Amino acid sequence: MASPPPPEFWTVAEVAAQLRVHPVTVRRLAAAGQFAGAVKVGRQWRIPAGSVPATNATGVADG
């Protein structure tokens, strides 16, 4: 039986680009627990791709 693939983690910069916000905002949201499964690796945050809301072409979060 094959194991499931490991979750994909994004950096603060990647999440900030996806959400079109400043990286400091992403760090604050991660520290406040707004991204399920976000972890700190050393001094840097890693955020599961599945916990980042998708955005449409206008930059507005879908859903």
Phi, psi and omega in degrees: 000127181281141178278153179293153179294151179294152180294148178273128179250142178250154175277168177301318181297320179294318179293318179299319178294319180296317183270352181058050176228171180285145179304328178297323178297318179296318178299317179295318179295319179296316180295330179276358177084019183282344178248109181299128177086003179294137180228155175262128175247103188068241179257002186250144177273144170235128188239124179301135181302326181291344181265359179265122180297139177288149176240153177265187185299335181272356180088006179267134181298134177280146174095000000 
